[in-house]
């Protein structure tokens, strides 16, 4: 199984949800939780978190498509050729071909 790099941008609380969804699909995830930072009291600053997912691409794709892109969260998946999802705020490689 190949490594797939995933970049998450958004609310730091939601990256844990994405990791949990990937693990529920049988995907091993290596990542470092973001540091908690607050610029304005009561508001959380968006973060960028890089994850490495090891597992079947079908499981990775299933989790990413189910992930709720709430609060402007964005998930980019790199490293595999696949068709782009038909919905959501997720981006797959633009030069991807069906596989």
C-alpha positions as CSV (number, residue, x, y, z in Angstrom):
1,X,0.0,0.0,0.0
2,X,1.2,3.5,-0.9
3,X,1.4,6.6,1.2
4,X,-1.0,9.3,0.3
5,X,-0.4,12.8,1.5
6,X,-3.4,14.8,2.8
7,X,-3.4,18.5,3.6
8,X,-6.1,19.8,5.9
9,X,-6.8,23.6,6.2
10,X,-9.4,24.9,8.6
11,X,-10.6,24.6,12.2
12,X,-8.1,22.7,14.4
13,X,-11.0,20.9,16.1
14,X,-12.2,19.3,12.9
15,X,-8.9,17.7,11.8
16,X,-9.4,15.1,14.5
17,X,-12.7,14.2,12.9
18,X,-11.1,13.6,9.6
19,X,-8.4,11.4,11.2
20,X,-11.1,9.4,13.0
21,X,-13.0,9.0,9.7
22,X,-9.9,7.7,7.9
23,X,-9.2,5.3,10.7
24,X,-12.7,4.0,10.6
25,X,-12.1,3.1,6.9
26,X,-9.0,1.0,7.9
27,X,-6.5,3.7,7.0
28,X,-3.4,4.2,9.2
29,X,-2.8,8.0,9.7
30,X,0.4,9.7,10.7
31,X,0.0,13.3,11.8
32,X,0.9,15.8,14.5
33,X,-2.1,17.6,16.2
34,X,-1.9,21.4,15.7
35,X,-0.9,23.7,18.6
36,X,-3.8,25.5,20.1
37,X,-3.6,29.2,19.2
38,X,-6.1,32.1,19.7
39,X,-5.7,35.5,18.3
40,X,-9.1,36.9,19.4
41,X,-10.7,35.6,22.6
42,X,-13.3,33.0,21.7
43,X,-12.1,32.6,18.1
44,X,-9.8,29.8,16.8
45,X,-7.2,30.5,14.2
46,X,-7.4,28.2,11.1
47,X,-4.5,25.7,10.8
48,X,-2.8,23.8,8.1
49,X,-2.1,20.1,9.0
50,X,-0.2,17.6,6.9
51,X,-1.2,14.0,7.2
52,X,0.2,10.8,5.7
53,X,-2.4,8.1,5.1
54,X,-1.4,4.5,4.5
55,X,-4.1,2.2,3.2
56,X,-6.4,1.4,0.4
57,X,-7.2,4.5,-1.8
58,X,-10.9,3.5,-1.7
59,X,-10.9,3.9,2.1
60,X,-9.1,7.2,1.9
61,X,-11.5,8.5,-0.8
62,X,-14.5,7.3,1.2
63,X,-13.4,9.1,4.3
64,X,-12.6,12.3,2.5
65,X,-15.9,12.4,0.7
66,X,-17.8,11.8,3.9
67,X,-15.8,14.5,5.7
68,X,-18.1,17.5,6.5
69,X,-16.4,20.6,5.0
70,X,-17.9,22.8,7.7
71,X,-16.6,26.2,8.6
72,X,-14.5,26.6,5.4
73,X,-12.4,23.5,6.0
74,X,-10.6,22.2,2.9
75,X,-8.9,18.8,2.3
76,X,-6.4,18.3,-0.5
77,X,-5.3,14.7,-1.4
78,X,-2.1,14.1,-3.3
79,X,-0.1,11.1,-4.4
80,X,-2.6,8.9,-6.2
81,X,-4.2,8.9,-9.6
82,X,-8.0,8.9,-9.3
83,X,-11.1,10.7,-10.6
84,X,-12.0,13.8,-8.7
85,X,-15.0,13.5,-6.4
86,X,-18.2,14.8,-7.8
87,X,-19.2,16.9,-4.8
88,X,-17.7,18.6,-1.7
89,X,-14.8,20.9,-1.1
90,X,-12.2,18.3,-1.7
91,X,-9.6,18.6,-4.4
92,X,-7.9,15.6,-6.1
93,X,-4.9,15.9,-8.4
94,X,-5.9,17.8,-11.5
95,X,-4.0,15.5,-13.9
96,X,-5.5,12.4,-12.4
97,X,-6.8,9.7,-14.6
98,X,-9.3,7.0,-13.8
99,X,-7.9,3.8,-12.3
